[in-house]
Amino acid sequence: MARPTTLIALGLVSALAVVAAAQAAEGRFVHPADTNKDDRISRQEWTAYKLPAAEFDKADTDADGLITGPEFVAWRQTQD
């Protein structure tokens, strides 16, 4: 018989997987640099995460001062 702590841990892991899948389905932008979890990376978050400061303006294609998921993906593809 499974121990209660094991069942709780399995339940938490399952719940986190469901939340992650839901966020991906909603088009959420999840990146560790987005410390305030607003689905965008500000210049301050960008530099705090040690991303190249000179690249921020290149990534911010609409020049609104924030990097969205599509902007980050497009910028990242230019880095390979």
N, C-alpha and C positions, 0 to 999 in steps of 0.2 A: 504494500500500500504506500502511495506517495505521501511524503511529509507535507504538512500544510505550507511550510516556507517554500518548498519546491513548486507547489501548485500556485502560490501567489506569484512567484517569480515567472513562471510560465504564462500566467495571466497578464502580467505587466509587459512581458516581451510581445505577446500577441497584440495587446492594446497599442503599443508603440508602433508595431508594424502596420496596423490599421490606420493610425493617424498619419504615418509617413506616406502611405498609399493615397490617402484622401488628399493630403497636401499636394502630392504630385499630380493627382487628377485635377485639382483646382488650378494648376499652373503656378503654384507657389515657387518662389525663388529661394532656395535654401543654400546658403553659403556661410561658412564660419566667420567671414569678415562682416557679415550683417549682424552686428552685435545687438542692435535694438529690434531685430526681427520684423522690420517693416517691408521686407521683400525687395529692398534696394540697398545699395552700398553708397554711402556718402564719401566725399573726399577724405574726411577725417577717418572713417572706418577703413577706407582703402589704404591709407598710409599707416594706420595703426597695425594693420594686418601685414605690413611690410610688402605690399604690392608696389611695383615701380611707380613712384609719384609722377614721373614724366609721361606715363601711359594713361593716366586717368582721363585726360581730355580726349585722347584717341578713343578710349572705350565709351565715353559719354557722347554718343553720336548725336543726340538731340540737344546737347548742351544745357540740360536742365540741372546739372550739378549732382545727379544721382545716376548710378549704374543699375539698370534693371537686369533681369535674367537674360532676355534676348541680347542685350548689349554686352553683357559679360561673356556669354557664349560666343558671340561674334568676335569679340576682342581676343578671347582665349584661342580661337581657331587661327588667328594671325600670329600667335606666339610659337606655333609648332614648326 
